[in-house]
């Protein structure tokens, strides 16, 4: 081994210098001092600038040109340097350059993959932050609406207590308290059911998301294994070709002197043919990689489109359900105020009727109509008076829920 290194010391020295130059170029091209962006919430991200394959090839060629020692002219009377040794050194240098370019391309691919992964992680963090902010806003709005309804109900109750006669107030107060208790229990039960349904839906959505993430990770794992297998096969093939070339060079070096010129010409022709074949193979591999990249980009774009569509549909469904719940609460608040202002006629029991109310945006009552009788003209008039007495009616939680014409069932005994 030492004899072989001694025979080809120029090629060995050149390979070491080329690798050192490439490592230094890649090291100084990295920027470790970029500040962390706000999108990463204070976490610093190392940004690296990746050198193109043309820059790496140019650097390797320049380094080779600068570090190859000048050829010494033979002194008069001494035999010329062996031509076969020169050819072997040239082939060794070409192999070192090819290996350096391949290593640079692999490092560039790894840096680009790391950059894409960091970008995806940052996007996921932003999406989680936005979802958390929206959830907090919804919770705060619901709490404010609950406090507002509670204040209105308290005010209504105080007004009813002040307006009722003391003698009849005790008896009717007991009935109202019973009805309010039953109503609160029903509302609490409905709320618990809604919360259980919501928790179930959230659990199912999380399970689906976890399953999708698992499938994606498995696909990426299989793709990485396939890529590594292809890279190992290519490396072994290249090593076999290099070993065969080395053996041919050694055999040619031991050939007779009269065949040296012919052997050198033949070796040069073979090297040129191999270079052309290698260039064609690299061009074909590059085209295949570009095609796979385009297909992967198209697949990812389609997946993103489907995900965005599903998220939009889910958000629309949640908004519609929220509007429906808010509208039901708004009508319930109107009915509560009317029932609180209603003065029960003597002997009235199990009163039930549907009423139609026309109002202005400020809650001012314009017209009241009993759709089906409550059981007699006196009962109908008492219900109409309770509605007019409730002017202005409660305001909706938001402007888009306001309705000028409202129908609800007047059922104070339920």
Secondary structure, 3 states (H helix, E strand, C coil): CHHHHHHCHHHHHHHHHHHHHHHHHHHHHEECCCCCCHHHCCCCCCEECCCCHHHHHHHHHHHHHHHCCCCCCCCCCCCCCCHHHHHHHHHHHHHHHHHHHHHHHHHHHHHHHHHHHHHHHHHHHHHHHHHHHHHHHHHHHHHHHHHHHHHHHHHHHHHHHHHCCHHHHHHHHHHHHHHHHHHHHHHHHHHHHHHHHHHHHHHHHHHHHHHHHHHHHHHHHHHHHHHHHHHHHHHHHHHHHHHHHHHHHHHHHCCCHHHHHHHHHHHHHHHHHHHHHHHHHHHHHHHHHHHHHHHHHHHHHHHHHHHHHHHHHHHHHHHHHHHHHHHHHHHHHHHHHHHHHCCCCCCCCCCCEEEEEEECCCCCEEEEEECCCCCCHHHHHHHHHHHHHCCCCCCCCCHHHCCCEEEEEECCCC
